[in-house]
Amino acid sequence: MSKFLGKFSRTGTDRRSIASSDAVTLVEPQVEPAKQAREDEPEVETELHGLFQLYPLKRAGIVEQISTSLDIIAIHGLNGDPYRTWTDGGHFWLQDFLPSAFPEARIFTYGYNSGVAFTGSASKVDDYARTLLERLRAKRREFDPNVKRPILFICHSLGGIVFKKAMVIAHERSERYSAISKDTYGVMFMGTPHRGSDMAFWGTVFGKMADVLTLGSIRTQLLQDLQLKSTCLGDICTQFLERAQSLRIFTFYERLRIKGMPKLVVDEHSAVMQHPNEVPIPIEADHRSMCRFSTNTSEKYQLVLDCLRELVEDSMEEKQPYDTPARAEFLRSLKRLEPEEILRKLSRPSPGTCTWITETTNFKDWRNLVMHKLLWIWGVPGVGKTTAARYLLENIRRWLQRRGTAILNQSVVAFFFCDSKDWLRNNHHELVCSLLYQILSQNQENFRYLDETDLQDFVSRIKDDPVNSTERGSEYLWKIFHTILQRSKGTSFWIIIDALDELEPDSRTVVLRQMSLAIDQDLGQRIKLLFSDRVSPKARHFSSKALSLEMEARGNVADDVRRFISDQVENLCNEGTIDWRYQTQIEDTLSQLSEGNFLHASLACTNFRSGVQGGA
């Protein structure tokens, strides 16, 4: 095997001839003995198991003296190997293409006995994960341990399971692997299954992989071991979720079936974790070819390269202080009103009202499922939409708190309650100012995506010409709003806008256009929008993007109005203003006058109180 791999890795001609055959079969092709490498030719590894450096290259036993500042490590999947998994048309892209794109990176490929890892003893996955950590720890001792050196991983298929187990172990053994855990910045999963301890799921996935990737050569043993292994693999996926909080994650899922297969090997549902800091991306390739590129100009390679470039660039950014004078002044310029003060002035719902909304299917789907980004609550004036929006805002905050500190710290809840009678609450400029103020003040790390000079220019223009600079300033603010939403790492954004109908018509058009753009650009599935309006999303041409919930002046809303009236009348009884004997009669009369409308109910109760108190 070493002779075969030596020839495979050394010469483009030999690699091309091998790649044209079925590169995943366990049968070794008959090849000529490898030729002696020339003295000026890079040395290549001839083993299959271990952590092998691809760049900078070795020449005459010495690694080239090239300064590097980060590490990129590729991990193959079931029955792959550290070279063939990443090779197509004779081109081993990790070594042939990647160094020119990222000369500042050391590039490694990690090989392990994947057939045993996913078929034999459950401890084998642990063993290979520990070996990866130990070999990486040894490689990193070559550098100053006090210097930040980010680590990025590229994982194909079940190689992602090895990576996830390595991260779990690194967290548990922090005294030995803390540097690796701390410096691991991001990962690209390519066709990795990410589900829990469901034996049926793992049975389906492993069965398809055994058929396609190994031509049935390990199928019998694999399926026999599956029942014992499924719990272990599921536990790894579950344990990793907590470790993934600080990672940048790109998840590629296949769109093409392998010839002869009725279904995808790992479909979107299996490949996407639905994690807040995950960016799921479809790739027009099958499970086997999604990690192989024959040219550096192919669309597949360019897609992967762009995502990897984003990881590299972001990982190398130095953490800047967020309390600079320019940023503080920019925040002050956005604080045109105090959001929490507005919230305190809004009516709280009466006890027991509005709770029915959180039990509806549409609300639960919007809150819990990543594909639903917008919930549109609508109804006639006075039906209680603003009170409901206030209630739902507090409900979301409590829900995030119950999910744990990690989730809460990675969430931003911003809101805007429109009011046509208040110039600070009836236009899109004030709306985006308020949203940005809340987003940046809750998580000042979002300043890292903004140019400080541009912030200073914005503040200067506002000071010099506050009237004429508003339109141009609004355009800039919406731009940085989208920049933050797109680039923020691991943050989920919950944005509530109440009473869209109270905005000036032109401003409402701008807000809907900008929010539609935010939905379309949300590849990371991290944005949740809640709007309330007098009309349905269909009337605003938004029906295709929204879950709709109508508040009708009957049914649940009418029951809430009755509770509100009952609470008001009970207060009058407690005060001694009216006799308890008349409570039910008065409630019935006021309910009839209200016709299931909170505004009518409030007016009726106010008039009744004035009447009885005046008569007294």
N, C-alpha and C positions, 0 to 999 in steps of 0.2 A: 504493500500500500504506500509506503514512503517513497518508493521509486516512482510510482504512478503519480502521487501528488506533487513530487518535485518537478516532474515534467509538466504537469498541469499548471503549476504556478509560475514556471519560468518563462515559457515561450507562448506568445500569442497564437502561433499556429497550432500548437498542441491543445491549448485551451479551447480554441475555436472548434477543433474536430471533436473534442469531448462534449462540448456544450451542445453540439448539434444532435447528439444522441440523447437518450433519456437520462438526464444527469441525476435523477433521484433514485434510480434502481440500485440495489445492493450488489449487483453483479459487477465485478471490476472488469473494465475493458482491457483487452490485450494491447499494450503499448510498448514501444521500444524503450530500452533503458535510458534514463535521463542523461543528457550530455553534461560534461563538466562545465560548470559556469565559468565564464571568463572573469579575469581578475577585476575588471571594472564593472561587472554586472552585479546588481543588488542581490544580496543573499535572501533566500526565502525559507520559511519554516517548512519542514517536511513531516511534522507531527500534526495530529488532528485535535488533540485534547490539551487545552491550556489557553493562556492569554498571549496572543501573538501580535507584535508591533508591526504595522504595515508602513507607517510613516512617522517620523523620518526613517529612511531606509538604512539597512546595514550594508556596509561595503568593506570587504576584507576584514570582517569581524569587528568593525568599529561603527557605531551609530553616527550618522551624519550630525555635525554640530549645527543644528538649526534651533533657534529659540522658539519655544512653544509656550502657550499660556492656558490651554485647556485640553481635556481628553474626550475623545469620542470612541465609544465601544459598541460593537455590533455583536448580537447574540442570535444564533440560528435556532430553528425550531426542530420539530420531530424529524428524525432521520436525516437532518441536514449535516453539513460540516462547515467549518469556518471559512471555506473558500468557495466551494461550488454553489452554496445557497445564494451567494451574492454575484454570480457570474452569468453572463449571457453573451452569446456571440464572441466568446473568447475574451470578453472584457470584464475584469474583476473591479467593479466600479469603486469599491472602497479604497483601492490602491491606485487605480488608473485615472479616476476622475476627481475624487474628493480632495486630495492634497492640493491641487491647483485652486480649488474653491476656498479651502481653509488652511493655508500654509501655517497658521498659528496654532493648529491643533495636532496633537499626537493622535494617531488613529490605530485602533486595535480591533482584532476579531477574536472572539472567544469561542472555543470549541469544547464540547463535552459529549459523552456517550448518550445521546438523546434517546436512543431506542431503549436503553436500560432505565433512563431517568423517568420515562413515562409508562413503563410497563412493569418493571420489577418492584423492588422494595420501595415503599413510599418515602423512605429516608433518602433515596438517591437525589431527589430534587434538592433537598437540604444540602447534601454533600456538594453538589455542583455549584450551588449558590455560595456556600462557604469558600469553595476553591476560588471562585470568581473574586470574592472579597479579599482573600489572602493574596492572590496574585496582583490585584489592583493596588492593594496596600503596599506591596513590595515595590511596584513600579513607581508609586508616588513618593517613596522615600528618596528618590533621586533629586527632589526639589525641596526648597525651603518650606517646612510645614506651616510657617506663619503667613505664607502668601496664598491668597485665594486662588484656587485653580478649579474652575467649574468642570463637572462631569456630565456628559450627555450620552444617552443610550439609544441604540436603534435595535428593536427587537422584532424578529419575524415569528409569527405563529406562537407556538408554545415556548419559544425563547423568552416571551414576555412573562411567563410563569416563573422562570428561573430568576429573571430580574426582580419580579415582585417579591419573591422569597428572599432574595439578597437584601432588599430594602427593609423587610421585616426583621431579618437577623441583625442588620446594621443598627437598627433602632433598639433592639433588645440588648445587643452587646456594644453599647455606646462607648464603654471604656476602651474598646479596641478599634471600633470602626466609626467613631464619631466624625472624623474628618471626611470620610466617604459619605456618610449620611448628610452632613452639613453641606458639602460641595456638590452633591448630585442635584442638578438644576432642572433637568428636563428629560423626557423620554418620548420616542416615537414608536408607537405600537403599530405593527403591520399585520393585520389578520390575527390578532391575539384574542382568544375567547375569554370573556370576563364575567362569567356567571358563578353563582354560589354552589352549595353542596347538593346539587340536583343530579342524581346518578343518571337519569334519563337524558339530561342535557349532555353530560360528559360522554355518555355512551354514544349518542348521535355524532358528536364532534369527533371523537376518537375513531369511531367506525369509518367515517368518511376519510379522515386523514390516513388511516391504515390502508384503505383501498387505493387512494390516489397517490400518496407519497411513498409508500413502501411496496406497492404492487402485491399486497397481501402477505409479505414475508414475515411480518410479526403480528398479524391480525389475531391469530388464535390465542397466543399468550397475552396479548394486550387486552382482549375482551375478558379473559379469565381474571385478570388482575384488576379490572376496572372497578368492581364493586368496592374493593378495599381502598382504591386510589381516589375515588371521586370525592370522598369526604376531605381527604388531605388537600386536594387541589382547590376545592371550594373554600376551605379554611384560609388558604393562602390568598385567594381573591378577596375574602372578607377582611382579613387582617391588613391588607394593603390599602384599603380605602382610607383609613386613618393616616397612614404614612404618606398618602398622596396629596395631603392638604397643601403642601408648599411647592409641589412640582408643577412645571409647565408640561402639558400633555397634548400631543397630537396623535389622534387615532385614525389610521387609514383602514377603510373597510372595502373589500373587493366588490366589484359590480358584475364581473363575468364568471360564468360557470366553466369549470374545466371540462374539456371535451369528453362526452360520455357520462357526465355527472348530471343527474336531474336537478340538483340544487347547489347553491353556493356552499363551500366548505364551512366558512364562518361568515354568517350573514350580518347585516347591520345591527340587529337586535342583540346578537351575541358579542359583537366586537366593540360596541360603544358602551362605556360605563355610565354615561349620563352624569359625569362628575362636573361640578361647577367650573373647574379650571381645565377642562378637556375641550379640545377642538376636534370634532369628528369630520373627516374628509373622505368622500368617496374617490376611488381610483379605478380607472377603466382597465382592469387587469383581473386575472384569476388568482387564486390563492398561491399558486406556485410562482407566477411571473410578477407578482406585485412588488417583489424586492429585488428584481433583476433588471438591469438596463444595459442595452447593447451599445448605446451612444449617449454622449453627454448633452445631446440636443433634443432627445426624445421628450415628449410632453410629460410622461410618467416621471422621468428623472428630474425635470425642471420643477414639477409640483413638489416632489420630496425635497429637492434642494432649497426651494424657497422657504419651506417650513423649517428646515434645518438651519438655514441662514438666520431666520428670526430667533431661533433658540440661541445660536452662537452670539449674535449681536446683543441680545438682551442679557445673556448670562455674563457678558464681559463688561456691562455697564457698572461703573462704580456707584455705590449707594450715596446719593447726595443728601445733605441736610435739607429737611423740609420746612424749617422755620426761618428761611431767609427773609430779609426785609421786603424784597420784591414780591415774594409769594404771599406774605402776610398782607401787604398792601392790596394785592390782587383780590384776596379773600374779602377784605373790607369793602372793596368796590362792588363786590357781588351781593353783599348783605344789605339789600335795599329794604328788607323787612325781616322780622324775626319769625321763622316758620313755626316754632313751638308756641309762640304767643298767639298766632293765628289759630292754631289748633285748640288752645285753651278757650278761645272765645266761641268756638262752635258748640252747638248743643250736644250733650251726651245723650245716647239713646236711653229710653226708659228701661228699667229692669225687665229682662226677658224678651225685648224686641231685637230685631235684626239677626238673631241667632240662626234662624231658618236658612239664611243665605249661605252660611258656611257648611250647611248640610246638603246643598244642591250638588248634583253631579258636575255641572259646569264649573262651579267654584273649585271643587276638589280636583278636577282634571287640570284646571289652570294652575293651581298651586303646586300640584304634585308631579305633573308630566311635563318633560322638557319641551315637547313639541308644541305645546300651547303657550303662547307668549302674551296674548292679550285677552283680558276679560272686559267686556263692554256692558255696563249696567245702565239701563235706560228706563224712562217712564215720564209721565206727564208732570208738570210743575206741582210741587207740594206733596209728592208721594213719598218723600223722605230719602232722596238719593244722597244728599250731603251728609246727613246723619249716618246713613249706612256706610258711606265712604270712610267717615271717621272711625266707625266701629271696625271696619275691615282693616284699616291701617293698624289699629291697636292689636287686632287679632293676629295679623301677620307678624308683628313685633314679638308677641308672646309665643307664637309658633316657632319662630327662629330661636328664641331663647331656650325653649324646651328641647330643641335639637342639639344643644350643646354649645359651649363657648367657641369651639373651632368654627362651627358654621356661622355663629353670630358675628364673629370677627371678620369673616369673609363675605359679609352681606352689608349692603347699603340700602337703606329704606329712605326714599326721598318723595316729597309730595308737594302739590300745589292746589289750593282751593280757589278757583276763579270766582271773581265777583265783578259784574259789569259796572257797579257804582264806585269801585275803588281803582284809581289809575295804576296802582302798584299790583293789581291782580287781574287786569283785563286785557293784557297783551302778551305776545310771545317773548318780547325782550325781557320783561320782568320774570316770566316763567322760566326761561333758560338760566337767568341769573340765579334764581332761587334754587333750581335743581343742581346747578354746578356748585353753589355754595354748600349745599348739604352733602354732595358727593365728595368734595375735596376736604371739607372739615371733618367728616366721619372717617375718611381714610386718606391721609395726606401723602401716602406713597403714590397716589395717582398723579401727583405733581411731576413725577419722573418722566412722564410722557409729554410734558409741555416745555416749550422753549422759554427760558426765563427772560430773554431779551424781548420776545413778543409780548410777554405779560407786562413788562415795564412800558412798552410802547402803547399797549391798550390803556393802561391806567393814565398815562400822560395825555392821550387823546381825549379821554373822558373829562379830565380836569380842564383842558384847554378849550374844548368845545362840546359841552355835555349834550346839547340839543342835536347838532348836526352829525355827531359821531355815533348816534344810537344805531342807525341802520347798518353801517359798516361794522360796528361793534357786535351787533346781533349775529351777523354772518360769521364773525370770528368765534364767538361763543358757541354757536351750534357746531362749528368745526371741531373745537376741542372737546365738546360734549361727545361727539362720535368717536374721536380719537381715544378718549378714556374708555368708553364702552367696548371698543374693539380690542384694545391692547392690554387692558387691566388683567392682571394674572390672578386667577383664582377668586375673583370677586363676583358675586351675583348682585344684580341691581333690581330692586323692587321700586317701581315708580308709579305713583298714584296721582292722577289728575282729575279733579272733580269739577263738574259743571262746565264742560267744554262749550256749551251754548252761551255761557256768560262772557266768553272771549269776543273781542271785536272780530268781525267776519274774516278780514285779511289775516289776522293773527291766528285764528282757528285753522285756516288753510295751511299756514306755515307749520304750525304744531303737528297737524296730521301728516303733512309731508315728511317732516323730520322724524317723526316716530315710526312712520312706515319704513323709512330708510334704516332706522335702528333695528327694526325687526328683520329686514332683509339681510343686513350685514352681521347678524348675530350668529356666527358659525359656532361659537362656543356654547350656545344654549344657556346663556347666563342672564338674559333680560326677561323680566316679568313686568308687564304694563297693566294697569287697571284704570279704565276711564269711566266716568259717568256723564250722561248727556240726556237731553230731552227726547232725542230721536234715536232710532236704532242704528247699528253700524251699517246696515244696508243703505240707509238714507245718506250716510256720509261716504259711501263707496268703500267701506272697510269690511264688508261681511266676510270676505274670503280669508281674512287674517284674524278674526275675532271669535271667541266664544261669547254668545249673547245671553244676557239674563235680564228679562223684563220685570220691573216692579209694577205690578198692576194694582189698581185701587179695589182689590177684592182678594179673597183667599188669605194668604200669609200676611200681606200688607194690611188688610182690613183687621185681622186679628191683632197686629201690632198697634194699630190705631186705637182699638178697644182697650188694650193694655195701657196705652198712654193716657187715655181718658180716665180709666179706672184709677190710675195713679194720681191724677190731678184731683179727682173728686174725693178720693180717700184723704188727701192732704186737707181739703176743706172740712171734711168730717172731723179729722184729728184736731184741727184748729177750733172746732166748735162753731164754725160759720154756718154749717147746715146740719140738720139732724140725720143720724145714721139710717133712720127709717126710710129716707128718700134716696139713699145712695143708688140702688139699682135702677130706679125710675129715671133719675137724672142721667146716669150713664147711658141708658138706652136712648134717651132723647138726644143727647149730645152726639152719640154714635150715628144716629139717623141724619142729623144735620151735617156731619162730617163727610159722609159718603165714602169712607175709606181713604180719606186724604188728610195727611198730617197737617198741612197748612190750614185747612178748614177746621180741623180739630183744635188746633192751637188758638185760632181766632175765636171759636165757639167757647172754649174754656176760659179765655181771657175775658170775653164779654160777660159770661155767666158769673165769674168771680167779681167783676166790677159791679154787676147788678146786685148780687146778694150782699156784698160788702157795703155798697152805697145805700141799700135799703136798710141795713142794720144801723 
